[in-house]
Amino acid sequence: MRHEHNTVRAVVRTLDGGEALVEVEQGGCGRCHEEGGCGGQQLTQMFCSGPKTYRVDNAFGAAVGDRVTIAIADGSIRQSANLAYGLPLTAAIAGAMAGMALGGDAGAMLGALAGLVPAFIYVRQRASRSAGNPGQRPHIVSRS
């Protein structure tokens, strides 16, 4: 069975307008090994050793200290990680290989840069477009 959103428990640490900074009790949705899991737990364990805090929409009106449930769209964390890390890395490697074929080591460095810069520009543009899509943003769905 495929779920539209995964949920994770968190505590509200600060408020900022219509958003809240929450500290997640467990990274990701907790369904990493199931089909449709977001992969967030593996991602946070790999890159984060301290408290895991995230900015989420707070249309629910949670207050500082509230224990809340956060909804995360299926696969959104994995998709964001692939876009933010995978695309620039792939573009840099492809650029370096093309540059090396044309001009040795100097060409490889220039090629890597030529692949990396457009990839970063694309990632930033895509992230700004996605930020306006409320269905893809993590948001508070309940208080407990």
CNS distance restraints for C-alpha pairs under 8 A (distance, minus, plus):
assign (resid   2 and name CA) (resid  35 and name CA) 7.78 0.50 0.50
assign (resid   2 and name CA) (resid  36 and name CA) 6.33 0.50 0.50
assign (resid   3 and name CA) (resid  36 and name CA) 7.37 0.50 0.50
assign (resid   3 and name CA) (resid  74 and name CA) 7.12 0.50 0.50
assign (resid   4 and name CA) (resid  73 and name CA) 6.29 0.50 0.50
assign (resid   4 and name CA) (resid  74 and name CA) 5.94 0.50 0.50
assign (resid   5 and name CA) (resid  71 and name CA) 5.81 0.50 0.50
assign (resid   5 and name CA) (resid  72 and name CA) 5.32 0.50 0.50
assign (resid   5 and name CA) (resid  73 and name CA) 4.44 0.50 0.50
assign (resid   5 and name CA) (resid  74 and name CA) 5.23 0.50 0.50
assign (resid   6 and name CA) (resid  29 and name CA) 5.48 0.50 0.50
assign (resid   6 and name CA) (resid  31 and name CA) 7.97 0.50 0.50
assign (resid   6 and name CA) (resid  37 and name CA) 7.40 0.50 0.50
assign (resid   6 and name CA) (resid  38 and name CA) 7.31 0.50 0.50
assign (resid   6 and name CA) (resid  71 and name CA) 5.61 0.50 0.50
assign (resid   6 and name CA) (resid  72 and name CA) 5.15 0.50 0.50
assign (resid   6 and name CA) (resid  73 and name CA) 6.22 0.50 0.50
assign (resid   6 and name CA) (resid  74 and name CA) 6.10 0.50 0.50
assign (resid   7 and name CA) (resid  29 and name CA) 5.40 0.50 0.50
assign (resid   7 and name CA) (resid  69 and name CA) 6.34 0.50 0.50
assign (resid   7 and name CA) (resid  70 and name CA) 5.35 0.50 0.50
assign (resid   7 and name CA) (resid  71 and name CA) 4.47 0.50 0.50
assign (resid   7 and name CA) (resid  72 and name CA) 6.01 0.50 0.50
assign (resid   8 and name CA) (resid  24 and name CA) 7.24 0.50 0.50
assign (resid   8 and name CA) (resid  25 and name CA) 7.79 0.50 0.50
assign (resid   8 and name CA) (resid  26 and name CA) 7.18 0.50 0.50
assign (resid   8 and name CA) (resid  27 and name CA) 7.85 0.50 0.50
assign (resid   8 and name CA) (resid  28 and name CA) 6.64 0.50 0.50
assign (resid   8 and name CA) (resid  29 and name CA) 5.08 0.50 0.50
assign (resid   8 and name CA) (resid  30 and name CA) 7.18 0.50 0.50
assign (resid   8 and name CA) (resid  69 and name CA) 5.66 0.50 0.50
assign (resid   8 and name CA) (resid  70 and name CA) 5.27 0.50 0.50
assign (resid   8 and name CA) (resid  71 and name CA) 6.70 0.50 0.50
assign (resid   8 and name CA) (resid  72 and name CA) 7.90 0.50 0.50
assign (resid   9 and name CA) (resid  24 and name CA) 6.13 0.50 0.50
assign (resid   9 and name CA) (resid  25 and name CA) 5.92 0.50 0.50
assign (resid   9 and name CA) (resid  26 and name CA) 7.22 0.50 0.50
assign (resid   9 and name CA) (resid  67 and name CA) 7.22 0.50 0.50
assign (resid   9 and name CA) (resid  68 and name CA) 5.87 0.50 0.50
assign (resid   9 and name CA) (resid  69 and name CA) 4.64 0.50 0.50
assign (resid   9 and name CA) (resid  70 and name CA) 6.19 0.50 0.50
assign (resid  10 and name CA) (resid  22 and name CA) 5.98 0.50 0.50
assign (resid  10 and name CA) (resid  23 and name CA) 5.34 0.50 0.50
assign (resid  10 and name CA) (resid  24 and name CA) 4.21 0.50 0.50
assign (resid  10 and name CA) (resid  25 and name CA) 5.35 0.50 0.50
assign (resid  10 and name CA) (resid  26 and name CA) 7.98 0.50 0.50
assign (resid  10 and name CA) (resid  67 and name CA) 5.80 0.50 0.50
assign (resid  10 and name CA) (resid  68 and name CA) 5.37 0.50 0.50
assign (resid  10 and name CA) (resid  69 and name CA) 6.19 0.50 0.50
assign (resid  10 and name CA) (resid  70 and name CA) 7.00 0.50 0.50
assign (resid  11 and name CA) (resid  22 and name CA) 5.39 0.50 0.50
assign (resid  11 and name CA) (resid  23 and name CA) 5.30 0.50 0.50
assign (resid  11 and name CA) (resid  24 and name CA) 6.60 0.50 0.50
assign (resid  11 and name CA) (resid  25 and name CA) 7.56 0.50 0.50
assign (resid  11 and name CA) (resid  64 and name CA) 7.89 0.50 0.50
assign (resid  11 and name CA) (resid  65 and name CA) 6.00 0.50 0.50
assign (resid  11 and name CA) (resid  66 and name CA) 5.69 0.50 0.50
assign (resid  11 and name CA) (resid  67 and name CA) 4.49 0.50 0.50
assign (resid  11 and name CA) (resid  68 and name CA) 5.94 0.50 0.50
assign (resid  12 and name CA) (resid  20 and name CA) 6.48 0.50 0.50
assign (resid  12 and name CA) (resid  21 and name CA) 6.03 0.50 0.50
assign (resid  12 and name CA) (resid  22 and name CA) 4.36 0.50 0.50
assign (resid  12 and name CA) (resid  23 and name CA) 6.47 0.50 0.50
assign (resid  12 and name CA) (resid  62 and name CA) 7.39 0.50 0.50
assign (resid  12 and name CA) (resid  63 and name CA) 6.74 0.50 0.50
assign (resid  12 and name CA) (resid  64 and name CA) 5.01 0.50 0.50
assign (resid  12 and name CA) (resid  65 and name CA) 5.17 0.50 0.50
assign (resid  12 and name CA) (resid  66 and name CA) 5.50 0.50 0.50
assign (resid  12 and name CA) (resid  67 and name CA) 6.55 0.50 0.50
assign (resid  12 and name CA) (resid  68 and name CA) 7.19 0.50 0.50
assign (resid  13 and name CA) (resid  20 and name CA) 7.40 0.50 0.50
assign (resid  13 and name CA) (resid  21 and name CA) 5.62 0.50 0.50
assign (resid  13 and name CA) (resid  22 and name CA) 5.37 0.50 0.50
assign (resid  13 and name CA) (resid  23 and name CA) 6.64 0.50 0.50
assign (resid  13 and name CA) (resid  64 and name CA) 5.39 0.50 0.50
assign (resid  13 and name CA) (resid  65 and name CA) 6.08 0.50 0.50
assign (resid  14 and name CA) (resid  20 and name CA) 5.82 0.50 0.50
assign (resid  14 and name CA) (resid  21 and name CA) 5.19 0.50 0.50
assign (resid  14 and name CA) (resid  22 and name CA) 7.20 0.50 0.50
assign (resid  14 and name CA) (resid  64 and name CA) 5.63 0.50 0.50
assign (resid  15 and name CA) (resid  19 and name CA) 6.09 0.50 0.50
assign (resid  15 and name CA) (resid  20 and name CA) 4.46 0.50 0.50
assign (resid  15 and name CA) (resid  21 and name CA) 6.23 0.50 0.50
assign (resid  15 and name CA) (resid  63 and name CA) 7.39 0.50 0.50
assign (resid  15 and name CA) (resid  64 and name CA) 6.79 0.50 0.50
assign (resid  16 and name CA) (resid  20 and name CA) 5.87 0.50 0.50
assign (resid  16 and name CA) (resid  21 and name CA) 7.71 0.50 0.50
assign (resid  18 and name CA) (resid  57 and name CA) 6.19 0.50 0.50
assign (resid  18 and name CA) (resid  58 and name CA) 5.33 0.50 0.50
assign (resid  18 and name CA) (resid  59 and name CA) 6.31 0.50 0.50
assign (resid  19 and name CA) (resid  55 and name CA) 6.55 0.50 0.50
assign (resid  19 and name CA) (resid  56 and name CA) 5.52 0.50 0.50
assign (resid  19 and name CA) (resid  57 and name CA) 4.52 0.50 0.50
assign (resid  19 and name CA) (resid  58 and name CA) 4.76 0.50 0.50
assign (resid  19 and name CA) (resid  59 and name CA) 7.66 0.50 0.50
assign (resid  20 and name CA) (resid  55 and name CA) 5.66 0.50 0.50
assign (resid  20 and name CA) (resid  56 and name CA) 5.48 0.50 0.50
assign (resid  20 and name CA) (resid  57 and name CA) 6.37 0.50 0.50
assign (resid  20 and name CA) (resid  58 and name CA) 5.74 0.50 0.50
assign (resid  21 and name CA) (resid  53 and name CA) 6.46 0.50 0.50
assign (resid  21 and name CA) (resid  54 and name CA) 5.53 0.50 0.50
assign (resid  21 and name CA) (resid  55 and name CA) 4.53 0.50 0.50
assign (resid  21 and name CA) (resid  56 and name CA) 6.45 0.50 0.50
assign (resid  22 and name CA) (resid  53 and name CA) 5.32 0.50 0.50
assign (resid  22 and name CA) (resid  54 and name CA) 5.44 0.50 0.50
assign (resid  22 and name CA) (resid  55 and name CA) 6.39 0.50 0.50
assign (resid  22 and name CA) (resid  56 and name CA) 7.25 0.50 0.50
assign (resid  23 and name CA) (resid  51 and name CA) 6.67 0.50 0.50
assign (resid  23 and name CA) (resid  52 and name CA) 5.51 0.50 0.50
assign (resid  23 and name CA) (resid  53 and name CA) 4.24 0.50 0.50
assign (resid  23 and name CA) (resid  54 and name CA) 6.55 0.50 0.50
assign (resid  24 and name CA) (resid  51 and name CA) 7.57 0.50 0.50
assign (resid  24 and name CA) (resid  52 and name CA) 5.54 0.50 0.50
assign (resid  24 and name CA) (resid  53 and name CA) 6.09 0.50 0.50
assign (resid  24 and name CA) (resid  54 and name CA) 7.61 0.50 0.50
assign (resid  25 and name CA) (resid  52 and name CA) 7.77 0.50 0.50
assign (resid  26 and name CA) (resid  30 and name CA) 7.31 0.50 0.50
assign (resid  26 and name CA) (resid  41 and name CA) 7.14 0.50 0.50
assign (resid  27 and name CA) (resid  40 and name CA) 5.98 0.50 0.50
assign (resid  27 and name CA) (resid  41 and name CA) 4.32 0.50 0.50
assign (resid  27 and name CA) (resid  42 and name CA) 7.73 0.50 0.50
assign (resid  27 and name CA) (resid  43 and name CA) 7.98 0.50 0.50
assign (resid  27 and name CA) (resid  44 and name CA) 5.66 0.50 0.50
assign (resid  27 and name CA) (resid  45 and name CA) 7.31 0.50 0.50
assign (resid  27 and name CA) (resid  52 and name CA) 6.85 0.50 0.50
assign (resid  28 and name CA) (resid  32 and name CA) 7.69 0.50 0.50
assign (resid  28 and name CA) (resid  38 and name CA) 6.69 0.50 0.50
assign (resid  28 and name CA) (resid  39 and name CA) 6.48 0.50 0.50
assign (resid  28 and name CA) (resid  40 and name CA) 3.73 0.50 0.50
assign (resid  28 and name CA) (resid  41 and name CA) 4.11 0.50 0.50
assign (resid  28 and name CA) (resid  42 and name CA) 7.58 0.50 0.50
assign (resid  28 and name CA) (resid  43 and name CA) 7.87 0.50 0.50
assign (resid  28 and name CA) (resid  44 and name CA) 7.26 0.50 0.50
assign (resid  29 and name CA) (resid  37 and name CA) 6.92 0.50 0.50
assign (resid  29 and name CA) (resid  38 and name CA) 6.29 0.50 0.50
assign (resid  29 and name CA) (resid  39 and name CA) 7.59 0.50 0.50
assign (resid  29 and name CA) (resid  40 and name CA) 6.50 0.50 0.50
assign (resid  29 and name CA) (resid  41 and name CA) 6.83 0.50 0.50
assign (resid  29 and name CA) (resid  72 and name CA) 7.56 0.50 0.50
assign (resid  30 and name CA) (resid  37 and name CA) 7.63 0.50 0.50
assign (resid  30 and name CA) (resid  41 and name CA) 6.59 0.50 0.50
assign (resid  31 and name CA) (resid  35 and name CA) 7.96 0.50 0.50
assign (resid  31 and name CA) (resid  36 and name CA) 7.81 0.50 0.50
assign (resid  31 and name CA) (resid  37 and name CA) 4.73 0.50 0.50
assign (resid  31 and name CA) (resid  38 and name CA) 7.04 0.50 0.50
assign (resid  31 and name CA) (resid  39 and name CA) 7.61 0.50 0.50
assign (resid  32 and name CA) (resid  37 and name CA) 4.75 0.50 0.50
assign (resid  32 and name CA) (resid  38 and name CA) 6.20 0.50 0.50
assign (resid  32 and name CA) (resid  39 and name CA) 4.94 0.50 0.50
assign (resid  32 and name CA) (resid  40 and name CA) 7.21 0.50 0.50
assign (resid  32 and name CA) (resid  41 and name CA) 6.58 0.50 0.50
assign (resid  32 and name CA) (resid  42 and name CA) 7.16 0.50 0.50
assign (resid  33 and name CA) (resid  37 and name CA) 6.69 0.50 0.50
assign (resid  36 and name CA) (resid  74 and name CA) 6.27 0.50 0.50
assign (resid  36 and name CA) (resid  75 and name CA) 6.69 0.50 0.50
assign (resid  37 and name CA) (resid  74 and name CA) 6.62 0.50 0.50
assign (resid  37 and name CA) (resid  75 and name CA) 6.55 0.50 0.50
assign (resid  38 and name CA) (resid  73 and name CA) 7.87 0.50 0.50
assign (resid  38 and name CA) (resid  74 and name CA) 5.58 0.50 0.50
assign (resid  38 and name CA) (resid  75 and name CA) 4.34 0.50 0.50
assign (resid  38 and name CA) (resid  76 and name CA) 6.50 0.50 0.50
assign (resid  38 and name CA) (resid  77 and name CA) 5.83 0.50 0.50
assign (resid  38 and name CA) (resid  78 and name CA) 6.04 0.50 0.50
assign (resid  39 and name CA) (resid  43 and name CA) 6.38 0.50 0.50
assign (resid  39 and name CA) (resid  75 and name CA) 7.14 0.50 0.50
assign (resid  39 and name CA) (resid  77 and name CA) 6.58 0.50 0.50
assign (resid  39 and name CA) (resid  78 and name CA) 5.70 0.50 0.50
assign (resid  40 and name CA) (resid  44 and name CA) 5.99 0.50 0.50
assign (resid  40 and name CA) (resid  77 and name CA) 5.75 0.50 0.50
assign (resid  40 and name CA) (resid  78 and name CA) 6.86 0.50 0.50
assign (resid  41 and name CA) (resid  45 and name CA) 6.07 0.50 0.50
assign (resid  42 and name CA) (resid  46 and name CA) 6.11 0.50 0.50
assign (resid  43 and name CA) (resid  47 and name CA) 6.26 0.50 0.50
assign (resid  44 and name CA) (resid  48 and name CA) 5.15 0.50 0.50
assign (resid  44 and name CA) (resid  49 and name CA) 7.89 0.50 0.50
assign (resid  44 and name CA) (resid  52 and name CA) 7.49 0.50 0.50
assign (resid  45 and name CA) (resid  49 and name CA) 6.78 0.50 0.50
assign (resid  48 and name CA) (resid  52 and name CA) 7.06 0.50 0.50
assign (resid  56 and name CA) (resid 137 and name CA) 7.13 0.50 0.50
assign (resid  56 and name CA) (resid 138 and name CA) 5.31 0.50 0.50
assign (resid  56 and name CA) (resid 139 and name CA) 5.09 0.50 0.50
assign (resid  56 and name CA) (resid 140 and name CA) 7.04 0.50 0.50
assign (resid  57 and name CA) (resid 137 and name CA) 7.34 0.50 0.50
assign (resid  57 and name CA) (resid 138 and name CA) 6.55 0.50 0.50
assign (resid  57 and name CA) (resid 139 and name CA) 4.56 0.50 0.50
assign (resid  57 and name CA) (resid 140 and name CA) 6.45 0.50 0.50
assign (resid  58 and name CA) (resid  62 and name CA) 6.54 0.50 0.50
assign (resid  58 and name CA) (resid 139 and name CA) 6.25 0.50 0.50
assign (resid  58 and name CA) (resid 140 and name CA) 5.72 0.50 0.50
assign (resid  59 and name CA) (resid 139 and name CA) 7.72 0.50 0.50
assign (resid  59 and name CA) (resid 140 and name CA) 7.21 0.50 0.50
assign (resid  60 and name CA) (resid 140 and name CA) 6.17 0.50 0.50
assign (resid  60 and name CA) (resid 141 and name CA) 6.66 0.50 0.50
assign (resid  60 and name CA) (resid 142 and name CA) 7.17 0.50 0.50
assign (resid  62 and name CA) (resid  66 and name CA) 6.31 0.50 0.50
assign (resid  62 and name CA) (resid  68 and name CA) 7.62 0.50 0.50
assign (resid  62 and name CA) (resid 140 and name CA) 7.89 0.50 0.50
assign (resid  62 and name CA) (resid 143 and name CA) 6.96 0.50 0.50
assign (resid  66 and name CA) (resid 143 and name CA) 6.63 0.50 0.50
assign (resid  66 and name CA) (resid 144 and name CA) 7.33 0.50 0.50
assign (resid  67 and name CA) (resid 143 and name CA) 5.83 0.50 0.50
assign (resid  67 and name CA) (resid 144 and name CA) 5.57 0.50 0.50
assign (resid  68 and name CA) (resid 140 and name CA) 6.57 0.50 0.50
assign (resid  68 and name CA) (resid 141 and name CA) 7.42 0.50 0.50
assign (resid  68 and name CA) (resid 142 and name CA) 5.58 0.50 0.50
assign (resid  68 and name CA) (resid 143 and name CA) 4.36 0.50 0.50
assign (resid  68 and name CA) (resid 144 and name CA) 5.95 0.50 0.50
assign (resid  69 and name CA) (resid 140 and name CA) 5.83 0.50 0.50
assign (resid  69 and name CA) (resid 141 and name CA) 5.73 0.50 0.50
assign (resid  69 and name CA) (resid 142 and name CA) 5.28 0.50 0.50
assign (resid  69 and name CA) (resid 143 and name CA) 6.42 0.50 0.50
assign (resid  69 and name CA) (resid 144 and name CA) 7.86 0.50 0.50
assign (resid  70 and name CA) (resid 138 and name CA) 6.45 0.50 0.50
assign (resid  70 and name CA) (resid 139 and name CA) 5.44 0.50 0.50
assign (resid  70 and name CA) (resid 140 and name CA) 4.51 0.50 0.50
assign (resid  70 and name CA) (resid 141 and name CA) 5.81 0.50 0.50
assign (resid  70 and name CA) (resid 142 and name CA) 7.52 0.50 0.50
assign (resid  71 and name CA) (resid 138 and name CA) 5.57 0.50 0.50
assign (resid  71 and name CA) (resid 139 and name CA) 5.51 0.50 0.50
assign (resid  71 and name CA) (resid 140 and name CA) 6.29 0.50 0.50
assign (resid  71 and name CA) (resid 141 and name CA) 6.29 0.50 0.50
assign (resid  72 and name CA) (resid  76 and name CA) 7.13 0.50 0.50
assign (resid  72 and name CA) (resid 136 and name CA) 7.30 0.50 0.50
assign (resid  72 and name CA) (resid 137 and name CA) 6.90 0.50 0.50
assign (resid  72 and name CA) (resid 138 and name CA) 4.76 0.50 0.50
assign (resid  72 and name CA) (resid 139 and name CA) 7.07 0.50 0.50
assign (resid  73 and name CA) (resid 135 and name CA) 7.15 0.50 0.50
assign (resid  73 and name CA) (resid 136 and name CA) 5.64 0.50 0.50
assign (resid  73 and name CA) (resid 137 and name CA) 7.32 0.50 0.50
assign (resid  73 and name CA) (resid 138 and name CA) 7.13 0.50 0.50
assign (resid  75 and name CA) (resid  79 and name CA) 6.01 0.50 0.50
assign (resid  76 and name CA) (resid  80 and name CA) 5.99 0.50 0.50
assign (resid  76 and name CA) (resid 136 and name CA) 6.83 0.50 0.50
assign (resid  77 and name CA) (resid  81 and name CA) 6.11 0.50 0.50
assign (resid  78 and name CA) (resid  82 and name CA) 6.11 0.50 0.50
assign (resid  79 and name CA) (resid  83 and name CA) 6.16 0.50 0.50
assign (resid  80 and name CA) (resid  84 and name CA) 5.97 0.50 0.50
assign (resid  81 and name CA) (resid  85 and name CA) 5.74 0.50 0.50
assign (resid  81 and name CA) (resid  86 and name CA) 7.20 0.50 0.50
assign (resid  82 and name CA) (resid  86 and name CA) 4.69 0.50 0.50
assign (resid  82 and name CA) (resid  87 and name CA) 6.65 0.50 0.50
assign (resid  83 and name CA) (resid  87 and name CA) 5.38 0.50 0.50
assign (resid  83 and name CA) (resid  88 and name CA) 7.83 0.50 0.50
assign (resid  83 and name CA) (resid 123 and name CA) 6.64 0.50 0.50
assign (resid  84 and name CA) (resid  88 and name CA) 6.98 0.50 0.50
assign (resid  84 and name CA) (resid 123 and name CA) 6.35 0.50 0.50
assign (resid  85 and name CA) (resid  89 and name CA) 6.26 0.50 0.50
assign (resid  86 and name CA) (resid  90 and name CA) 6.00 0.50 0.50
assign (resid  87 and name CA) (resid  91 and name CA) 6.03 0.50 0.50
assign (resid  87 and name CA) (resid 119 and name CA) 6.52 0.50 0.50
assign (resid  88 and name CA) (resid  92 and name CA) 6.02 0.50 0.50
assign (resid  88 and name CA) (resid 115 and name CA) 7.56 0.50 0.50
assign (resid  88 and name CA) (resid 116 and name CA) 5.45 0.50 0.50
assign (resid  88 and name CA) (resid 119 and name CA) 5.14 0.50 0.50
assign (resid  88 and name CA) (resid 120 and name CA) 6.29 0.50 0.50
assign (resid  89 and name CA) (resid  93 and name CA) 6.21 0.50 0.50
assign (resid  89 and name CA) (resid 116 and name CA) 7.38 0.50 0.50
assign (resid  90 and name CA) (resid  94 and name CA) 6.08 0.50 0.50
assign (resid  91 and name CA) (resid  95 and name CA) 5.96 0.50 0.50
assign (resid  91 and name CA) (resid 112 and name CA) 7.31 0.50 0.50
assign (resid  91 and name CA) (resid 115 and name CA) 4.71 0.50 0.50
assign (resid  91 and name CA) (resid 116 and name CA) 5.65 0.50 0.50
assign (resid  91 and name CA) (resid 119 and name CA) 6.46 0.50 0.50
assign (resid  92 and name CA) (resid  96 and name CA) 6.01 0.50 0.50
assign (resid  92 and name CA) (resid 111 and name CA) 7.32 0.50 0.50
assign (resid  92 and name CA) (resid 112 and name CA) 4.23 0.50 0.50
assign (resid  92 and name CA) (resid 113 and name CA) 6.51 0.50 0.50
assign (resid  92 and name CA) (resid 114 and name CA) 7.52 0.50 0.50
assign (resid  92 and name CA) (resid 115 and name CA) 4.81 0.50 0.50
assign (resid  92 and name CA) (resid 116 and name CA) 4.84 0.50 0.50
assign (resid  93 and name CA) (resid  97 and name CA) 6.16 0.50 0.50
assign (resid  93 and name CA) (resid 112 and name CA) 6.15 0.50 0.50
assign (resid  93 and name CA) (resid 115 and name CA) 7.73 0.50 0.50
assign (resid  94 and name CA) (resid  98 and name CA) 6.22 0.50 0.50
assign (resid  94 and name CA) (resid 111 and name CA) 7.88 0.50 0.50
assign (resid  94 and name CA) (resid 112 and name CA) 7.17 0.50 0.50
assign (resid  94 and name CA) (resid 115 and name CA) 6.98 0.50 0.50
assign (resid  95 and name CA) (resid  99 and name CA) 5.94 0.50 0.50
assign (resid  95 and name CA) (resid 108 and name CA) 7.09 0.50 0.50
assign (resid  95 and name CA) (resid 110 and name CA) 7.87 0.50 0.50
assign (resid  95 and name CA) (resid 111 and name CA) 4.20 0.50 0.50
assign (resid  95 and name CA) (resid 112 and name CA) 4.43 0.50 0.50
assign (resid  95 and name CA) (resid 113 and name CA) 7.22 0.50 0.50
assign (resid  95 and name CA) (resid 114 and name CA) 6.28 0.50 0.50
assign (resid  95 and name CA) (resid 115 and name CA) 4.75 0.50 0.50
assign (resid  95 and name CA) (resid 116 and name CA) 7.70 0.50 0.50
assign (resid  96 and name CA) (resid 100 and name CA) 5.91 0.50 0.50
assign (resid  96 and name CA) (resid 107 and name CA) 7.25 0.50 0.50
assign (resid  96 and name CA) (resid 108 and name CA) 4.08 0.50 0.50
assign (resid  96 and name CA) (resid 109 and name CA) 6.08 0.50 0.50
assign (resid  96 and name CA) (resid 110 and name CA) 7.19 0.50 0.50
assign (resid  96 and name CA) (resid 111 and name CA) 4.53 0.50 0.50
assign (resid  96 and name CA) (resid 112 and name CA) 4.19 0.50 0.50
assign (resid  96 and name CA) (resid 113 and name CA) 7.83 0.50 0.50
assign (resid  96 and name CA) (resid 115 and name CA) 7.72 0.50 0.50
assign (resid  97 and name CA) (resid 101 and name CA) 6.35 0.50 0.50
assign (resid  97 and name CA) (resid 108 and name CA) 6.22 0.50 0.50
assign (resid  97 and name CA) (resid 111 and name CA) 7.30 0.50 0.50
assign (resid  97 and name CA) (resid 112 and name CA) 7.85 0.50 0.50
assign (resid  98 and name CA) (resid 102 and name CA) 6.53 0.50 0.50
assign (resid  98 and name CA) (resid 108 and name CA) 7.05 0.50 0.50
assign (resid  98 and name CA) (resid 111 and name CA) 6.38 0.50 0.50
assign (resid  99 and name CA) (resid 103 and name CA) 5.89 0.50 0.50
assign (resid  99 and name CA) (resid 104 and name CA) 7.06 0.50 0.50
assign (resid  99 and name CA) (resid 105 and name CA) 7.99 0.50 0.50
assign (resid  99 and name CA) (resid 106 and name CA) 7.83 0.50 0.50
assign (resid  99 and name CA) (resid 107 and name CA) 4.25 0.50 0.50
assign (resid  99 and name CA) (resid 108 and name CA) 4.25 0.50 0.50
assign (resid  99 and name CA) (resid 109 and name CA) 7.21 0.50 0.50
assign (resid  99 and name CA) (resid 110 and name CA) 6.56 0.50 0.50
assign (resid  99 and name CA) (resid 111 and name CA) 4.36 0.50 0.50
assign (resid  99 and name CA) (resid 112 and name CA) 7.32 0.50 0.50
assign (resid 100 and name CA) (resid 104 and name CA) 4.38 0.50 0.50
assign (resid 100 and name CA) (resid 105 and name CA) 5.86 0.50 0.50
assign (resid 100 and name CA) (resid 106 and name CA) 7.45 0.50 0.50
assign (resid 100 and name CA) (resid 107 and name CA) 5.05 0.50 0.50
assign (resid 100 and name CA) (resid 108 and name CA) 4.21 0.50 0.50
assign (resid 100 and name CA) (resid 109 and name CA) 7.99 0.50 0.50
assign (resid 100 and name CA) (resid 111 and name CA) 7.44 0.50 0.50
assign (resid 101 and name CA) (resid 107 and name CA) 7.68 0.50 0.50
assign (resid 101 and name CA) (resid 108 and name CA) 7.82 0.50 0.50
assign (resid 102 and name CA) (resid 107 and name CA) 6.28 0.50 0.50
assign (resid 103 and name CA) (resid 107 and name CA) 4.22 0.50 0.50
assign (resid 103 and name CA) (resid 108 and name CA) 6.98 0.50 0.50
assign (resid 104 and name CA) (resid 108 and name CA) 6.16 0.50 0.50
assign (resid 105 and name CA) (resid 109 and name CA) 6.36 0.50 0.50
assign (resid 106 and name CA) (resid 110 and name CA) 6.30 0.50 0.50
assign (resid 107 and name CA) (resid 111 and name CA) 5.79 0.50 0.50
assign (resid 108 and name CA) (resid 112 and name CA) 5.99 0.50 0.50
assign (resid 109 and name CA) (resid 113 and name CA) 6.29 0.50 0.50
assign (resid 110 and name CA) (resid 114 and name CA) 6.01 0.50 0.50
assign (resid 111 and name CA) (resid 115 and name CA) 6.14 0.50 0.50
assign (resid 112 and name CA) (resid 116 and name CA) 5.98 0.50 0.50
assign (resid 113 and name CA) (resid 117 and name CA) 6.02 0.50 0.50
assign (resid 114 and name CA) (resid 118 and name CA) 7.06 0.50 0.50
assign (resid 115 and name CA) (resid 119 and name CA) 6.46 0.50 0.50
assign (resid 116 and name CA) (resid 120 and name CA) 6.20 0.50 0.50
assign (resid 117 and name CA) (resid 121 and name CA) 6.29 0.50 0.50
assign (resid 118 and name CA) (resid 122 and name CA) 6.09 0.50 0.50
assign (resid 119 and name CA) (resid 123 and name CA) 6.15 0.50 0.50
assign (resid 120 and name CA) (resid 124 and name CA) 6.16 0.50 0.50
assign (resid 121 and name CA) (resid 125 and name CA) 6.23 0.50 0.50
assign (resid 122 and name CA) (resid 126 and name CA) 6.02 0.50 0.50
assign (resid 123 and name CA) (resid 127 and name CA) 5.99 0.50 0.50
assign (resid 124 and name CA) (resid 128 and name CA) 6.22 0.50 0.50
assign (resid 125 and name CA) (resid 129 and name CA) 6.35 0.50 0.50
assign (resid 126 and name CA) (resid 130 and name CA) 6.13 0.50 0.50
assign (resid 127 and name CA) (resid 131 and name CA) 6.05 0.50 0.50
assign (resid 128 and name CA) (resid 132 and name CA) 7.14 0.50 0.50
assign (resid 129 and name CA) (resid 133 and name CA) 7.40 0.50 0.50
assign (resid 130 and name CA) (resid 136 and name CA) 7.30 0.50 0.50
assign (resid 131 and name CA) (resid 136 and name CA) 7.93 0.50 0.50
assign (resid 131 and name CA) (resid 137 and name CA) 7.03 0.50 0.50
assign (resid 133 and name CA) (resid 137 and name CA) 6.78 0.50 0.50
